[in-house]
């Protein structure tokens, strides 16, 4: 089965249509930026574009059957290179960029194009970006550069101005479900549906949560948060939050799921009904024990709680701060 095809890439039809049109008309830009949150498929889409660039088919590209596509699918094509960051921040070192700059002027080994995919370039330093800019200004006609990042705002304006940017957005719940089913992951339909809703349209998040049973832990953690909120003392809520201290990504996922439950509960209170899809039990508890004003306050304070997580504040301090704001929201 050929996975490197635009038809197998779920969602973002507008982005795919633009890319297919550029490829069909032999107008693929020499520099492309793919931006969007982690888990939306930026690296997968970069692989598809790279396969299309080296494909020898005269019609649909990538075709999936020519020797170039087969090597691209296997990850062994000599003219497709992946450059990834190192260290805690994940930035691409300047030495790596200098090597790319040198390799970019060497003619392709097999294909007509040579593709360099710079993965998660958000935290790449100014010196490295400036070094990369030199090859951007006078690119070889056979070289294609694809940069993936969460936000192109993290790149130098001089780089952004020389590239064509494509922004990936979350997909529908049904598309998440179809994508997960395509991965052959075995789980109960109701669990899959809840994971798709909690992911917020992020296929990567849904797959990750189901692969390592993290989804079950997320649901239990949200239920613990709700029970802690309605408890007369802060000990239960503080315990639930401190259990998240060792895993920043898990903490983000739990807070995202908690937010969905709050929004579902708000709909249920205002309209008398709600889908209660993310975590029915936790949502029902919110509807029963937390009033509308408190729900609105919790939603407002969740934005403040998320900031320390995004700024790499120490987790014990971040969770203690979260506990204080949550209890304040419910009048405790």
Residue pairs with C-beta under 8 A, 6 or more apart in sequence:
2 8
2 62
2 64
2 65
2 69
2 73
3 73
4 47
4 48
4 51
4 62
4 64
4 69
4 72
4 73
5 48
5 62
5 64
6 16
6 19
6 20
6 48
8 182
9 16
9 41
9 44
9 45
9 48
10 41
10 171
10 175
10 176
10 178
10 179
10 203
11 169
11 170
11 171
11 172
11 175
11 201
11 203
12 40
12 41
12 45
12 168
12 169
12 171
15 45
15 166
15 167
15 168
18 166
19 49
19 52
19 166
22 28
22 29
23 49
23 52
23 53
23 61
24 61
28 49
28 52
28 53
28 113
28 144
29 144
29 163
29 164
30 139
30 141
30 143
30 144
30 145
31 136
31 139
31 144
31 145
31 146
31 147
31 159
31 162
31 163
31 164
32 49
32 144
32 145
32 146
32 147
32 163
32 164
32 165
32 166
33 146
33 147
33 148
33 149
33 152
33 155
33 160
33 163
33 164
33 165
33 166
34 42
34 45
34 46
34 146
34 147
34 148
34 149
34 165
34 166
34 168
35 42
35 148
35 149
35 150
35 151
35 152
35 165
35 166
35 167
35 168
36 42
36 150
36 167
36 168
36 169
37 150
37 170
37 202
38 150
38 204
39 199
39 202
39 203
39 204
39 205
39 208
40 168
40 169
40 170
40 202
40 203
40 204
41 168
41 203
41 204
42 148
42 149
42 168
43 117
43 119
43 148
45 168
46 117
46 119
46 146
46 148
47 72
47 117
48 62
49 115
49 144
49 146
50 72
50 77
50 80
50 115
50 117
50 144
50 146
51 61
51 62
51 68
51 69
51 72
51 73
51 80
52 61
52 62
53 111
53 113
53 115
53 144
54 68
54 69
54 72
54 77
54 79
54 80
54 108
54 110
54 111
54 112
54 113
54 115
55 61
55 62
55 63
55 66
55 68
55 69
55 72
56 66
56 67
56 68
56 111
57 63
57 65
57 66
57 69
62 69
62 72
63 69
64 70
64 73
68 77
68 110
68 111
71 77
71 78
71 110
72 80
77 110
77 111
78 109
78 110
79 108
79 109
79 110
79 111
79 113
79 114
79 115
80 115
80 117
81 100
81 103
81 114
81 115
81 116
81 117
82 117
82 119
83 92
83 96
83 97
83 100
83 116
83 117
83 118
83 119
84 90
84 92
84 119
84 120
85 91
85 92
85 93
85 119
85 120
85 121
85 123
85 124
86 92
86 93
89 123
90 120
90 122
90 123
91 121
91 122
91 123
91 124
91 125
91 128
92 118
92 121
92 124
92 128
93 128
94 125
94 127
94 128
94 131
96 128
97 124
97 128
97 129
97 131
97 132
98 131
100 116
100 118
100 132
100 135
101 131
101 132
101 134
101 135
103 114
103 116
104 114
104 116
104 135
104 139
104 140
104 143
104 145
105 135
105 140
105 143
106 114
107 114
107 142
108 114
108 142
112 142
113 142
113 143
113 144
114 140
114 142
114 143
114 144
115 143
115 144
115 145
115 146
116 143
116 144
116 145
116 146
117 146
117 148
118 124
118 132
118 145
118 146
118 147
118 148
119 148
120 148
120 149
120 150
121 147
121 148
121 149
121 154
121 155
122 149
122 150
122 151
122 154
122 155
123 154
124 155
126 156
129 155
129 156
129 159
130 156
132 159
133 156
133 158
133 159
133 162
135 143
135 145
136 145
136 158
136 159
136 162
136 163
137 162
139 145
145 163
147 155
147 159
147 163
149 155
152 160
152 165
169 201
170 200
170 201
170 202
171 179
171 201
171 203
172 201
173 193
173 196
173 197
173 201
174 196
175 201
175 203
176 195
176 196
176 199
176 201
176 202
176 203
176 206
177 192
177 193
177 196
179 203
179 206
179 207
180 192
180 195
180 196
180 203
180 206
180 207
180 210
181 192
183 207
185 192
185 207
185 210
185 211
187 195
187 210
191 210
191 215
192 210
193 277
194 215
194 219
194 277
194 278
194 279
195 206
195 209
195 210
195 215
196 206
197 260
197 275
197 277
197 278
198 205
198 206
198 209
198 215
198 218
198 253
198 256
198 257
198 260
198 278
198 279
199 205
199 206
199 209
200 256
200 260
205 253
208 214
209 215
209 218
209 253
214 250
214 253
217 250
218 250
218 253
218 254
218 257
219 257
219 279
219 282
221 240
221 243
221 244
221 250
221 254
222 254
222 257
222 258
222 261
222 279
222 282
223 279
223 281
223 282
223 285
224 236
224 239
224 240
224 243
225 237
225 240
225 241
225 254
225 258
225 282
225 326
226 258
226 261
226 282
226 285
226 286
226 289
227 236
227 240
227 285
228 234
228 236
228 237
228 238
228 239
228 240
228 241
229 237
229 289
229 290
229 326
229 327
229 330
230 285
230 289
230 290
230 330
231 237
232 332
234 323
234 327
234 332
237 323
237 326
237 327
238 319
238 320
238 323
241 319
241 320
241 322
241 323
242 316
242 319
244 250
244 251
244 254
244 315
244 319
245 251
245 315
245 316
245 319
246 315
248 309
248 312
248 315
251 309
251 315
251 318
251 319
252 306
252 309
255 302
255 305
255 306
255 309
255 322
257 278
257 279
258 282
258 302
259 299
259 302
260 277
260 278
260 279
261 278
261 279
261 282
261 283
261 286
262 286
262 295
262 298
262 299
262 302
263 299
264 274
264 275
264 276
264 277
264 278
264 283
265 274
265 283
265 286
265 287
265 290
265 295
266 274
266 292
266 295
266 296
266 299
267 273
267 274
267 275
268 274
268 276
268 283
268 287
269 287
269 292
269 295
270 292
274 283
274 287
276 283
276 284
286 295
290 298
290 330
294 329
294 330
294 331
297 328
297 329
297 330
298 326
298 329
298 330
300 329
301 325
301 326
301 328
301 329
304 325
305 318
305 321
305 322
305 325
305 326
308 317
308 318
308 321
309 318
